[in-house]
């Protein structure tokens, strides 16, 4: 299982330098999970930087994967991850979602580098 962080979705959508690195994970929809928080961040970013039509198209693409909503169990797991790894709330929720679903977090965000279950692409 894989969870591609928001930065990976953006790289892929914008055909940025690391797009190909993320593509193999994003195309494996049967093995891909996506937190609703990543949908939120992706939609917000694309509306601001591109347009709403592109943002809605991206959200439609995310729904081909297994969407994971924030519930009490995940919220508590995220609180523990935030405390243990000194992560901001949104990052802790994303990391805890990967952890709880035994997925590898695929990201280019440096604050995740070196954490268990993380595949980090340096920018």
VOBA-1610 file (N, C-alpha, C; in pm, whole numbers, padded with zeros to 5 digits, always signed):
BEGIN
Unk+00084-00119+00000Unk+00000+00000+00000Unk+00088+00125+00000Unk+00038+00229-00064Unk+00109+00356-00074Unk+00015+00472-00042Unk+00071+00577+00015Unk+00001+00703+00036Unk+00092+00811-00018Unk+00049+00877-00124Unk+00128+00986-00183Unk+00083+01116-00117Unk+00179+01186-00058Unk+00152+01313+00008Unk+00109+01418-00096Unk+00052+01524-00048Unk+00001+01631-00135Unk+00110+01681-00230Unk+00231+01694-00182Unk+00339+01745-00268Unk+00361+01654-00388Unk+00343+01523-00371Unk+00358+01429-00481Unk+00248+01442-00585Unk+00125+01461-00538Unk+00014+01484-00629Unk+00038+01611-00711Unk+00085+01715-00643Unk+00111+01843-00712Unk+00222+01826-00815Unk+00331+01760-00777Unk+00441+01736-00871Unk+00390+01665-00996Unk+00307+01564-00973Unk+00255+01483-01083Unk+00159+01563-01170Unk+00067+01636-01107Unk-00033+01714-01181Unk+00032+01826-01263Unk+00139+01884-01210Unk+00203+01997-01276Unk+00318+01953-01368Unk+00338+01821-01378Unk+00448+01766-01457Unk+00581+01831-01418Unk+00600+01841-01288Unk+00722+01900-01231Unk+00836+01797-01237Unk+00957+01837-01199Unk+01073+01748-01213Unk+01059+01608-01151Unk+00986+01594-01042Unk+00973+01463-00978Unk+00846+01388-01020Unk+00777+01437-01122Unk+00649+01377-01165Unk+00663+01229-01195Unk+00767+01190-01265Unk+00785+01049-01300Unk+00811+00963-01177Unk+00876+01017-01078Unk+00901+00943-00954Unk+00771+00909-00884Unk+00676+01000-00886Unk+00547+00978-00821Unk+00450+00899-00907Unk+00465+00906-01038Unk+00369+00845-01130Unk+00348+00696-01103Unk+00453+00623-01077Unk+00438+00478-01056Unk+00351+00447-00935Unk+00355+00533-00835Unk+00272+00513-00716Unk+00128+00557-00741Unk+00112+00668-00811Unk-00021+00723-00835Unk-00101+00640-00935Unk-00032+00571-01023Unk-00102+00488-01121Unk-00141+00351-01065Unk-00089+00315-00949Unk-00122+00187-00885Unk-00243+00206-00794Unk-00356+00245-00852Unk-00473+00284-00772Unk-00524+00174-00680Unk-00501+00049-00715Unk-00543-00060-00629Unk-00461-00070-00501Unk-00346-00007-00500Unk-00256-00008-00384Unk-00245+00129-00319Unk-00328+00223-00361Unk-00315+00362-00319Unk-00426+00402-00223Unk-00387+00464-00112Unk-00484+00523-00021Unk-00464+00674-00022Unk-00572+00746+00004Unk-00563+00892+00008Unk-00647+00945+00122Unk-00583+01014+00215Unk-00660+01077+00324Unk-00745+01192+00270Unk-00860+01213+00331Unk-00942+01326+00292Unk-00866+01457+00311Unk-00772+01459+00404Unk-00691+01580+00425Unk-00605+01610+00302Unk-00552+01509+00236Unk-00476+01532+00113Unk-00569+01584+00004Unk-00691+01532-00003Unk-00788+01586-00099Unk-00812+01735-00072Unk-00828+01768+00055Unk-00849+01908+00095Unk-00732+01996+00051Unk-00610+01954+00084Unk-00491+02034+00051Unk-00474+02047-00101Unk-00497+01938-00172Unk-00481+01938-00317Unk-00583+02030-00384Unk-00707+02019-00343Unk-00812+02104-00399Unk-00782+02251-00371Unk-00747+02281-00248Unk-00718+02419-00208Unk-00602+02477-00292Unk-00494+02400-00306Unk-00377+02446-00379Unk-00409+02467-00526Unk-00478+02369-00588Unk-00508+02380-00730Unk-00607+02493-00761Unk-00703+02514-00674Unk-00795+02628-00693Unk-00718+02760-00690Unk-00624+02770-00598Unk-00546+02893-00583Unk-00446+02912-00697Unk-00377+02804-00736Unk-00267+02816-00832Unk-00306+02791-00978Unk-00415+02717-00999Unk-00456+02684-01137Unk-00599+02733-01157Unk-00697+02647-01135Unk-00838+02686-01143Unk-00924+02576-01082Unk-01050+02608-01061Unk-01140+02514-00994Unk-01167+02390-01079Unk-01176+02405-01209Unk-01202+02290-01296Unk-01090+02187-01284Unk-00966+02233-01283Unk-00852+02143-01266Unk-00855+02079-01128Unk-00891+02157-01028Unk-00899+02104-00891Unk-01004+01994-00881Unk-01119+02016-00942Unk-01225+01915-00939Unk-01184+01789-01015Unk-01113+01806-01124Unk-01061+01693-01200Unk-00962+01611-01117Unk-00879+01682-01043Unk-00781+01614-00956Unk-00852+01534-00847Unk-00954+01592-00788Unk-01029+01522-00683Unk-01096+01398-00741Unk-01147+01408-00862Unk-01205+01290-00928Unk-01099+01181-00944Unk-00977+01221-00979Unk-00867+01123-00993Unk-00834+01058-00859Unk-00840+01135-00752Unk-00807+01077-00620Unk-00911+00973-00579Unk-01032+00986-00628Unk-01138+00895-00586Unk-01129+00758-00651Unk-01031+00738-00740Unk-01007+00604-00793Unk-00927+00521-00693Unk-00869+00588-00595Unk-00796+00520-00488Unk-00890+00497-00369Unk-00839+00436-00264Unk-00918+00416-00143Unk-00908+00542-00057Unk-01018+00612-00041Unk-01022+00736+00035Unk-01041+00702+00183Unk-00956+00763+00269Unk-00961+00737+00414Unk-00998+00866+00486Unk-01110+00861+00557Unk-01156+00977+00633Unk-01093+00977+00772Unk-01084+01094+00831Unk-01034+01109+00967Unk-01141+01065+01065Unk-01107+00969+01150Unk-01198+00926+01256Unk-01124+00935+01390Unk-01188+00895+01497Unk-01129+00909+01630Unk-01000+00829+01643Unk-01000+00706+01597Unk-00881+00622+01605Unk-00763+00686+01534Unk-00788+00737+01415Unk-00682+00801+01337Unk-00638+00933+01401Unk-00732+01008+01457Unk-00699+01134+01524Unk-00605+01109+01642Unk-00632+01004+01718Unk-00545+00973+01833Unk-00408+00923+01787Unk-00406+00844+01682Unk-00279+00797+01624Unk-00198+00917+01575Unk-00264+01013+01514Unk-00197+01133+01465Unk-00141+01217+01580Unk-00215+01225+01689Unk-00166+01299+01806Unk-00038+01236+01858Unk-00034+01103+01861Unk+00087+01033+01906Unk+00203+01057+01809Unk+00174+01053+01679Unk+00279+01077+01579Unk+00332+01220+01589Unk+00242+01315+01612Unk+00283+01456+01626Unk+00378+01471+01744Unk+00343+01407+01853Unk+00425+01416+01973Unk+00560+01347+01953Unk+00555+01225+01901Unk+00678+01146+01887Unk+00775+01202+01783Unk+00721+01247+01670Unk+00808+01291+01560Unk+00809+01442+01539Unk+00742+01516+01629Unk+00739+01663+01621Unk+00683+01712+01488Unk+00568+01655+01450Unk+00504+01691+01324Unk+00389+01789+01348Unk+00366+01875+01251Unk+00248+01962+01254Unk+00124+01874+01239Unk+00010+01927+01278Unk-00113+01848+01280Unk-00145+01783+01145Unk-00145+01860+01037Unk-00178+01803+00906Unk-00079+01692+00868Unk+00048+01717+00890Unk+00149+01616+00859Unk+00132+01492+00945Unk+00098+01511+01070Unk+00077+01397+01160Unk-00042+01313+01115Unk-00147+01377+01068Unk-00265+01304+01019Unk-00227+01222+00896Unk-00155+01282+00806Unk-00112+01211+00685Unk-00020+01094+00721Unk+00077+01118+00806Unk+00169+01012+00846Unk+00096+00901+00920Unk+00008+00935+01012Unk-00067+00836+01088Unk-00159+00753+00998Unk-00213+00815+00895Unk-00297+00742+00801Unk-00216+00634+00731Unk-00096+00670+00686Unk-00009+00570+00623Unk+00025+00460+00723Unk+00063+00499+00841Unk+00102+00403+00944Unk-00013+00307+00978Unk-00130+00364+01001Unk-00245+00283+01041Unk-00287+00183+00933Unk-00262+00217+00808Unk-00300+00130+00697Unk-00181+00052+00641Unk-00072+00051+00717Unk+00050-00022+00679Unk+00093+00014+00536Unk+00088+00143+00507Unk+00124+00193+00375Unk+00255+00271+00385Unk+00325+00278+00275Unk+00445+00360+00266Unk+00402+00501+00227Unk+00445+00600+00304Unk+00420+00739+00272Unk+00524+00783+00169Unk+00478+00826+00053Unk+00565+00870-00056Unk+00558+01022-00060Unk+00673+01088-00040Unk+00672+01232-00021Unk+00804+01297-00061Unk+00799+01426-00081Unk+00918+01507-00103Unk+00937+01608+00009Unk+00854+01599+00112Unk+00864+01691+00226Unk+00972+01643+00322Unk+01072+01727+00342Unk+01191+01689+00418Unk+01162+01650+00563Unk+01058+01702+00623Unk+01032+01670+00764Unk+00989+01524+00782Unk+00957+01454+00672Unk+00925+01311+00680Unk+01048+01223+00656Unk+01154+01282+00602Unk+01274+01204+00568Unk+01326+01131+00692Unk+01353+01003+00675Unk+01411+00925+00784Unk+01309+00861+00877Unk+01180+00894+00863Unk+01079+00831+00948Unk+01046+00692+00894Unk+01003+00601+00982Unk+00965+00467+00936Unk+00851+00474+00834Unk+00853+00382+00738Unk+00749+00368+00636Unk+00740+00488+00543Unk+00853+00555+00517Unk+00854+00672+00429Unk+00949+00648+00313Unk+00900+00677+00191Unk+00983+00682+00071Unk+00996+00829+00039Unk+01118+00882+00056Unk+01142+01025+00042Unk+01215+01055-00089Unk+01161+01149-00166Unk+01226+01199-00287Unk+01279+01339-00258Unk+01411+01351-00261Unk+01472+01482-00234Unk+01451+01574-00354Unk+01412+01697-00325Unk+01387+01796-00432Unk+01516+01858-00477
//
